[in-house]
Amino acid sequence: MTGRQDEAYLLGLRLRGKRVVVVGGGAVAARRVPRLLTAGADVLLVSPRATPALEELAAANRIDWRGREYREGDCAGAWLVCACADPPVNARVAEEAERQRTWCVRADDAASSTAWTPASGGATDVSVGVLSGDPRRSAAIRDAITSAIAAGTISARHFRRRTPGVALVGGGPGDPGLITVRGRQLLAEADVVISDRLAPRELLAELPPDVLVIDAGKVPYRRAMSQDEINQALITHANQGRFVVRLKGGDPFVFGRGGEEMLACLRAGVPVTVVPGVSSAVGVPTAAGLPVTHRDTAQDFHVISVHVPPDDERSTVDWPALAKTDGTLVLLMALRRIEPVAQALIRHGLPSSSPVSVIADGTMPTQRTIYSTLEEVSRQVANEGIRPPAVVVIGGVVTIGAELAGLARDLSAGTPPAEDNERAQNQAGQWKERA
């Protein structure tokens, strides 16, 4: 062997129950032996001394340790030999392995080895090995590949072992970087993706061209797939042997109708995996620097779906009780019904001066935040041209959010912080100033 990388024929060895001889008990051997054990190899260690980790493996009878110098014949019966001792010893080991036609990895001299150990690693169910001639470069490439596979940024669908059924994946509040690692992994496996309007659609561009993408976006007051049609599409494609990802905005079970979809699939005998997502109810206010709870201000918060106005007979929300709480109110799907909501809360006792924040396009580059009061918010939303999707937050935490926004602006602009909080508190009271 000359040591040229293009002379290497990469091969995966199945070593379960096979004898592997490791000569030398130092740090190199300590790195190699655990991987050999993971592969199921029967490891014989030959060395007068061993690291504490190797001693522990020997004490646990996980390896056979001969505590002496290498002798001719030690490589007998080996399927693989790892020479990890001093160069003179390694040379003798390699010669014996060569005579009996056993592959030998020399830790000290790659050019004299009949086999090389790649920088190896794993992600999900994938094993990766890299040879470059430079061990550090190989390790860096390995890490980049395994990290990308683990994060789902490398599309790697199974073809021989198909993932069955349906996955309900919460895509988070909008920013594609906020989908979970597990969600991205499953998205990379999909044969069919049924996507919501508020799902992180930028991720769809990364899918292979043969993935079927179905737009199930429920645009208000426009034609869209009904929930029954969505349920049937999930079942039909899964029963045809395809892996289906239902990509949803936020969390599947927070006003996402994920429970209905799971029930429909399970009743039809289709297995379902559920992947939680960052709900816009907390993710959007957090992205805007608005804490939904704050000590001495709000010890609880309530998340309310306003898909129907308060006076609608279909509404099951206890608006009188919400008007009496000292906690934070987080309203989803409320923008088009913000005026009747404000009127109902005021009518049931919530002060008209209660601070309100509206966060549109939360977590996205187009995110906008306005501050107002309960009696003014409807007018201000119209004047500002705020459009869905938006999250509405009502309560004392809005004051905290406004103060934090002002301080953050000053810090970004290089303005020294005030010696006291008077100026920041004044800023918090300027509800109509856009953040």
C-alpha positions as CSV (number, residue, x, y, z in Angstrom):
1,M,0.0,0.0,0.0
2,T,1.2,3.5,-0.9
3,G,-1.1,5.3,1.4
4,R,-3.0,7.0,-1.5
5,Q,-6.7,7.5,-0.5
6,D,-8.0,6.4,-4.0
7,E,-6.5,3.0,-3.3
8,A,-8.9,2.3,-0.5
9,Y,-11.9,0.1,-1.1
10,L,-14.4,1.1,1.6
11,L,-16.2,-1.8,3.2
12,G,-18.4,-2.3,6.3
13,L,-17.1,-5.2,8.4
14,R,-19.7,-7.3,10.3
15,L,-17.6,-8.4,13.3
16,R,-20.2,-9.9,15.6
17,G,-18.6,-12.9,17.2
18,K,-15.4,-12.5,15.2
19,R,-11.9,-12.4,16.9
20,V,-10.2,-9.0,16.7
21,V,-6.7,-8.7,18.2
22,V,-5.6,-5.3,19.6
23,V,-1.9,-5.0,20.4
24,G,-1.1,-2.1,22.7
25,G,-3.1,-0.8,25.7
26,G,-2.7,3.0,25.4
27,A,-5.0,5.8,24.4
28,V,-5.3,4.7,20.8
29,A,-6.5,1.3,21.8
30,A,-8.8,2.8,24.3
31,R,-10.5,4.7,21.5
32,R,-10.8,1.7,19.2
33,V,-11.9,-1.0,21.5
34,P,-15.4,0.5,22.5
35,R,-16.3,0.8,18.8
36,L,-15.3,-2.8,18.2
37,L,-17.4,-4.0,21.2
38,T,-20.3,-2.0,19.8
39,A,-19.9,-4.0,16.6
40,G,-20.1,-7.2,18.6
41,A,-16.4,-8.2,18.1
42,D,-14.7,-10.7,20.4
43,V,-11.7,-8.5,21.4
44,L,-8.3,-9.9,22.5
45,L,-6.1,-7.2,24.0
46,V,-2.3,-7.9,24.2
47,S,-0.3,-5.5,26.2
48,P,1.6,-5.4,29.5
49,R,-0.2,-2.3,30.5
50,A,-3.6,-0.8,29.8
51,T,-5.5,2.4,30.4
52,P,-8.0,2.4,33.3
53,A,-10.9,2.2,30.8
54,L,-9.5,-0.9,29.2
55,E,-8.7,-2.4,32.6
56,E,-12.4,-1.9,33.6
57,L,-13.6,-3.6,30.4
58,A,-11.3,-6.6,31.2
59,A,-12.5,-6.7,34.8
60,A,-16.1,-6.8,33.5
61,N,-15.1,-9.7,31.1
62,R,-16.0,-7.7,28.1
63,I,-12.5,-8.2,26.6
64,D,-9.9,-10.8,27.0
65,W,-6.6,-9.1,28.3
66,R,-3.3,-10.9,28.1
67,G,-1.1,-8.7,30.3
68,R,2.2,-9.3,28.6
69,E,4.3,-8.2,25.5
70,Y,3.2,-9.3,22.1
71,R,4.4,-12.8,20.9
72,E,4.4,-14.4,17.5
73,G,1.2,-16.3,17.1
74,D,-1.0,-13.8,19.0
75,C,-2.8,-12.9,15.7
76,A,-3.8,-16.5,15.0
77,G,-7.5,-16.8,14.2
78,A,-8.1,-13.0,14.0
79,W,-10.3,-11.5,11.4
80,L,-8.9,-8.1,12.0
81,V,-5.7,-6.9,13.8
82,C,-5.2,-3.4,15.3
83,A,-1.5,-2.6,15.9
84,C,-1.6,0.2,18.5
85,A,1.8,-0.3,20.2
86,D,5.3,1.1,19.5
87,P,6.5,1.1,15.9
88,P,8.9,-1.9,16.2
89,V,6.1,-4.0,17.8
90,N,3.5,-2.8,15.2
91,A,5.9,-3.8,12.4
92,R,6.1,-7.3,13.8
93,V,2.3,-7.5,14.3
94,A,1.7,-6.3,10.7
95,E,4.1,-8.9,9.3
96,E,2.4,-11.7,11.1
97,A,-1.0,-10.5,10.0
98,E,0.2,-10.2,6.4
99,R,1.5,-13.8,6.4
100,Q,-1.9,-15.2,7.5
101,R,-3.8,-12.8,5.2
102,T,-5.5,-10.8,8.0
103,W,-6.3,-7.2,7.5
104,C,-4.2,-5.0,9.8
105,V,-4.6,-1.4,10.9
106,R,-1.3,0.2,12.0
107,A,-1.9,3.2,14.2
108,D,1.6,4.6,13.6
109,D,2.0,4.1,9.8
110,A,-1.0,4.4,7.5
111,A,1.1,3.7,4.4
112,S,2.2,0.3,5.8
113,S,-1.4,-0.7,6.8
114,T,-3.5,-3.1,4.8
115,A,-6.6,-1.5,6.3
116,W,-7.5,2.0,7.5
117,T,-9.9,3.0,10.2
118,P,-12.2,5.8,8.9
119,A,-13.5,8.7,11.1
120,S,-16.8,7.1,11.9
121,G,-20.0,8.1,13.5
122,G,-23.7,7.6,13.5
123,A,-26.9,9.5,13.3
124,T,-30.4,8.0,13.6
125,D,-29.9,4.6,11.9
126,V,-27.1,5.7,9.6
127,S,-23.4,4.9,10.0
128,V,-20.9,7.3,8.4
129,G,-17.2,6.7,7.7
130,V,-14.8,9.2,6.2
131,L,-11.3,8.8,4.8
132,S,-9.4,11.8,3.6
133,G,-5.7,11.2,4.5
134,D,-6.0,13.8,7.2
135,P,-7.6,12.4,10.4
136,R,-8.7,15.8,11.7
137,R,-10.3,16.8,8.4
138,S,-12.0,13.4,8.2
139,A,-13.4,13.9,11.7
140,A,-14.7,17.4,10.8
141,I,-16.4,16.0,7.6
142,R,-17.9,13.2,9.6
143,D,-19.3,15.6,12.2
144,A,-20.8,17.8,9.5
145,I,-22.5,14.9,7.9
146,T,-23.8,13.3,11.1
147,S,-25.1,16.6,12.4
148,A,-26.9,17.3,9.2
149,I,-28.5,13.9,9.2
150,A,-29.5,14.2,12.8
151,A,-31.0,17.6,12.1
152,G,-32.8,16.4,9.0
153,T,-31.1,18.9,6.8
154,I,-29.8,16.1,4.7
155,S,-32.7,14.3,3.0
156,A,-32.3,10.6,3.5
157,R,-35.5,8.7,3.0
158,H,-35.6,5.0,3.7
159,F,-36.4,2.8,0.6
160,R,-35.9,-0.7,1.9
161,R,-37.4,-0.1,5.3
162,R,-40.3,2.2,4.9
163,T,-41.6,4.2,7.9
164,P,-45.3,3.3,8.1
165,G,-48.3,5.6,8.6
166,V,-48.7,9.2,9.3
167,A,-46.7,11.8,11.3
168,L,-48.4,14.9,12.7
169,V,-45.5,17.3,12.9
170,G,-45.7,20.7,14.7
171,G,-43.7,23.1,12.6
172,G,-43.6,25.9,15.1
173,P,-44.9,29.5,14.8
174,G,-43.4,30.3,11.4
175,D,-39.6,30.6,11.4
176,P,-38.4,27.3,9.8
177,G,-35.5,27.2,12.3
178,L,-38.0,26.6,15.1
179,I,-39.2,23.2,13.9
180,T,-37.9,20.4,16.2
181,V,-35.0,18.2,15.2
182,R,-37.4,15.2,15.2
183,G,-39.9,17.0,13.1
184,R,-37.3,17.8,10.5
185,Q,-36.0,14.2,10.5
186,L,-39.5,12.9,9.7
187,L,-40.1,15.6,7.1
188,A,-37.0,14.3,5.3
189,E,-38.5,10.8,5.2
190,A,-41.9,11.9,3.7
191,D,-43.4,10.5,0.5
192,V,-46.3,12.9,0.9
193,V,-46.5,16.2,2.8
194,I,-49.9,17.8,3.6
195,S,-49.1,21.3,4.7
196,D,-51.0,24.0,6.5
197,R,-50.9,27.6,5.5
198,L,-49.0,28.6,8.6
199,A,-46.5,25.8,8.5
200,P,-42.9,26.6,7.8
201,R,-43.3,26.3,4.0
202,E,-39.6,27.2,3.3
203,L,-38.8,23.7,4.3
204,L,-40.9,22.3,1.4
205,A,-38.3,23.6,-1.1
206,E,-35.7,21.2,0.4
207,L,-37.8,18.1,-0.3
208,P,-36.9,15.8,-3.2
209,P,-38.9,16.5,-6.4
210,D,-40.7,13.1,-6.2
211,V,-42.3,14.1,-2.8
212,L,-46.0,14.9,-3.3
213,V,-46.9,18.2,-1.5
214,I,-50.6,18.9,-0.9
215,D,-51.6,22.4,0.1
216,A,-54.3,22.1,2.8
217,G,-54.0,25.8,3.8
218,K,-57.2,27.1,5.3
219,V,-57.2,30.7,4.1
220,P,-60.0,32.6,5.8
221,Y,-63.1,33.0,3.6
222,R,-61.5,31.2,0.6
223,R,-61.8,27.7,-0.8
224,A,-59.8,25.2,1.2
225,M,-59.6,21.5,2.0
226,S,-62.2,20.5,4.5
227,Q,-61.1,18.6,7.6
228,D,-62.8,15.5,6.3
229,E,-60.9,15.8,3.1
230,I,-57.6,16.2,5.0
231,N,-58.4,13.1,7.1
232,Q,-59.2,11.1,4.1
233,A,-56.1,12.1,2.3
234,L,-54.0,11.1,5.2
235,I,-55.6,7.7,5.4
236,T,-55.6,7.0,1.6
237,H,-51.9,7.8,1.1
238,A,-50.9,5.8,4.2
239,N,-52.9,2.8,3.0
240,Q,-51.1,3.0,-0.3
241,G,-47.8,2.4,1.5
242,R,-46.6,6.0,1.6
243,F,-45.2,7.8,4.7
244,V,-47.3,10.9,5.1
245,V,-46.3,14.0,7.1
246,R,-49.0,16.4,8.2
247,L,-47.0,19.6,8.6
248,K,-48.8,22.0,10.8
249,G,-48.1,25.4,12.2
250,G,-47.5,25.7,16.0
251,D,-48.3,22.5,17.9
252,P,-50.6,19.8,16.4
253,F,-52.7,19.7,19.6
254,V,-53.0,23.4,20.4
255,F,-56.0,24.5,18.2
256,G,-54.5,22.5,15.4
257,R,-57.1,19.8,15.1
258,G,-54.4,17.2,15.5
259,G,-56.6,15.2,17.8
260,E,-59.2,14.9,15.1
261,E,-56.7,13.7,12.6
262,M,-55.2,11.2,14.9
263,L,-58.6,9.8,15.8
264,A,-59.5,9.4,12.1
265,C,-56.2,7.7,11.3
266,L,-56.2,5.3,14.3
267,R,-59.9,4.4,13.6
268,A,-58.9,3.5,10.1
269,G,-56.0,1.3,11.4
270,V,-53.2,3.8,10.3
271,P,-50.4,4.2,12.8
272,V,-49.7,7.8,13.9
273,T,-46.6,9.5,15.3
274,V,-47.1,12.9,16.9
275,V,-44.2,15.4,17.1
276,P,-44.8,18.5,19.4
277,G,-44.1,21.9,18.1
278,V,-43.5,25.4,19.5
279,S,-47.0,26.8,19.9
280,S,-47.5,30.4,18.6
281,A,-49.4,31.1,21.9
282,V,-46.0,31.3,23.7
283,G,-43.5,31.2,20.8
284,V,-44.7,34.4,19.2
285,P,-44.8,36.6,22.4
286,T,-41.4,35.2,23.4
287,A,-40.0,36.1,20.0
288,A,-41.3,39.6,20.5
289,G,-39.7,39.9,23.9
290,L,-43.0,39.7,25.7
291,P,-43.2,37.2,28.7
292,V,-46.6,35.7,29.1
293,T,-45.9,35.3,32.9
294,H,-43.9,37.6,35.1
295,R,-43.4,37.6,38.9
296,D,-45.8,39.9,40.7
297,T,-47.5,40.7,37.4
298,A,-49.1,37.5,36.1
299,Q,-49.0,34.0,37.7
300,D,-51.1,32.4,35.1
301,F,-52.0,32.7,31.4
302,H,-54.9,31.7,29.3
303,V,-54.8,30.7,25.7
304,I,-58.1,31.3,23.9
305,S,-59.2,30.5,20.3
306,V,-61.4,33.2,18.9
307,H,-62.6,31.4,15.8
308,V,-66.0,32.7,16.6
309,P,-66.9,36.0,18.4
310,P,-67.9,36.1,22.1
311,D,-71.7,36.4,21.4
312,D,-71.8,33.5,19.0
313,E,-73.8,30.6,20.2
314,R,-71.0,28.2,19.2
315,S,-68.5,29.9,21.6
316,T,-67.8,27.9,24.8
317,V,-65.4,30.5,26.2
318,D,-66.3,31.9,29.6
319,W,-65.6,35.6,28.8
320,P,-67.0,36.9,32.1
321,A,-64.5,34.8,34.0
322,L,-61.6,35.9,31.7
323,A,-62.5,39.5,32.3
324,K,-62.0,39.0,36.1
325,T,-58.6,37.2,35.9
326,D,-55.3,38.9,36.8
327,G,-53.5,36.6,34.5
328,T,-52.4,37.1,30.9
329,L,-54.9,36.5,28.0
330,V,-53.3,35.1,24.8
331,L,-55.8,35.2,21.9
332,L,-55.3,33.2,18.7
333,M,-57.3,33.8,15.5
334,A,-58.7,37.0,17.1
335,L,-57.6,39.8,14.8
336,R,-60.7,39.8,12.7
337,R,-62.9,39.8,15.8
338,I,-60.8,42.0,18.0
339,E,-63.6,44.7,18.4
340,P,-66.3,42.3,19.8
341,V,-63.7,40.7,22.0
342,A,-62.6,44.0,23.5
343,Q,-66.2,45.1,24.0
344,A,-67.1,41.8,25.7
345,L,-64.1,42.0,28.1
346,I,-64.9,45.7,29.0
347,R,-68.6,44.8,29.4
348,H,-67.7,42.1,31.9
349,G,-65.4,44.3,33.9
350,L,-61.9,44.4,32.4
351,P,-60.7,48.0,32.5
352,S,-60.7,49.7,29.1
353,S,-57.2,51.0,29.8
354,S,-55.8,47.4,30.0
355,P,-52.6,47.1,28.0
356,V,-52.8,45.1,24.8
357,S,-50.1,44.0,22.4
358,V,-50.7,42.7,18.9
359,I,-47.8,40.7,17.2
360,A,-48.2,40.0,13.5
361,D,-46.1,37.6,11.5
362,G,-44.5,36.4,14.7
363,T,-40.9,35.0,14.4
364,M,-40.7,36.0,10.7
365,P,-38.6,38.7,9.1
366,T,-41.9,40.7,8.7
367,Q,-42.8,40.6,12.4
368,R,-44.5,43.7,13.7
369,T,-45.6,44.6,17.2
370,I,-48.0,47.3,18.3
371,Y,-49.0,48.4,21.8
372,S,-52.4,49.7,22.6
373,T,-55.2,49.6,25.1
374,L,-58.4,47.5,25.2
375,E,-60.6,50.4,24.1
376,E,-58.2,51.5,21.3
377,V,-56.8,48.3,19.9
378,S,-59.5,47.7,17.3
379,R,-59.0,51.2,15.8
380,Q,-55.3,51.0,16.0
381,V,-55.2,47.6,14.2
382,A,-57.2,49.1,11.4
383,N,-55.1,52.2,11.2
384,E,-51.9,50.2,11.2
385,G,-53.1,47.8,8.6
386,I,-52.3,44.8,10.8
387,R,-53.3,41.5,9.1
388,P,-53.4,37.9,10.1
389,P,-51.6,35.8,11.3
390,A,-51.3,37.7,14.6
391,V,-51.3,36.9,18.3
392,V,-53.0,39.3,20.7
393,V,-51.8,39.6,24.3
394,I,-53.8,41.3,27.0
395,G,-52.6,42.0,30.6
396,G,-49.9,43.6,32.7
397,V,-47.1,41.7,31.1
398,V,-47.6,43.9,28.0
399,T,-46.1,46.7,30.2
400,I,-43.1,44.6,30.8
401,G,-42.8,43.8,27.1
402,A,-43.0,47.4,26.1
403,E,-40.3,48.3,28.7
404,L,-38.0,45.5,27.4
405,A,-38.6,46.6,23.8
406,G,-37.5,50.2,24.7
407,L,-34.4,49.1,26.5
408,A,-33.5,46.7,23.7
409,R,-33.8,49.6,21.2
410,D,-31.7,51.8,23.3
411,L,-29.0,49.1,23.6
412,S,-29.0,48.5,19.9
413,A,-28.7,52.3,19.2
414,G,-25.9,52.6,21.8
415,T,-27.9,54.8,24.1
416,P,-26.6,54.6,27.8
417,P,-29.2,53.0,30.1
418,A,-31.1,55.4,32.4
419,E,-29.9,55.8,36.0
420,D,-33.4,54.8,37.1
421,N,-36.4,53.2,35.4
422,E,-38.4,56.4,35.0
423,R,-37.7,56.8,31.3
424,A,-38.3,53.1,30.6
425,Q,-41.6,53.2,32.5
426,N,-42.7,56.2,30.4
427,Q,-41.9,54.3,27.3
428,A,-44.0,51.4,28.5
429,G,-46.9,53.8,28.7
430,Q,-46.7,54.9,25.2
431,W,-49.0,52.2,23.9
432,K,-49.4,53.5,20.4
433,E,-45.8,53.5,19.6
434,R,-44.8,50.7,17.4
435,A,-42.1,48.4,18.7
